[in-house]
Amino acid sequence: MKIRCPRCKGAAELFSDFTAVKCDGCDLDMSYGEYVRYVAHSDSTYSDILGDYTGSTSGQAAGTLDEWDAQDQS
C-alpha cells in the first residue's frame, strides 16, 4: 500500500502485513511501530493515533508522547 513518506513526503510502501515502511526516494526503512512514533512526534495533530496503535479502548486516554516512549523502553 502506498502512503506518504514522513521524511521526504514522497510515496512510501507500507507492507501489506503492516510490519514495515520503506521509501526508495530517501532510503527510509523502519518498522510500522517506529513509523507511528515518528509521525506522532513530527506532528502533534497525529498524537491521538498512539491510542489506536496501542489498543486503547474508547474513552481511555492514549497518554502523552513521553508516556508512550517510557512504556516502549520498559
Residue pairs with C-beta under 8 A, 6 or more apart in sequence:
1 13
1 14
1 16
2 11
2 12
2 13
2 14
3 11
3 12
3 13
3 14
3 21
4 10
4 11
4 12
5 11
5 12
5 21
5 23
5 25
5 26
5 28
6 12
6 28
6 35
6 38
6 39
6 42
7 23
7 26
7 28
8 23
8 25
8 26
8 28
10 23
10 25
10 26
11 23
11 25
12 21
12 22
12 23
12 25
12 28
13 21
13 22
13 23
14 20
14 21
14 32
14 35
15 21
15 22
15 32
18 32
19 31
19 32
20 29
20 30
20 31
20 32
21 28
21 29
21 30
21 31
21 32
21 35
22 28
22 29
23 29
30 38
33 53
36 49
36 50
36 53
37 50
37 68
37 69
37 72
39 46
39 49
40 46
40 47
40 49
40 50
40 65
40 68
41 65
47 62
47 64
47 65
48 62
50 62
50 63
50 65
50 68
51 60
51 61
51 62
51 63
52 62
54 62
54 68
54 71
56 62
62 68
63 71
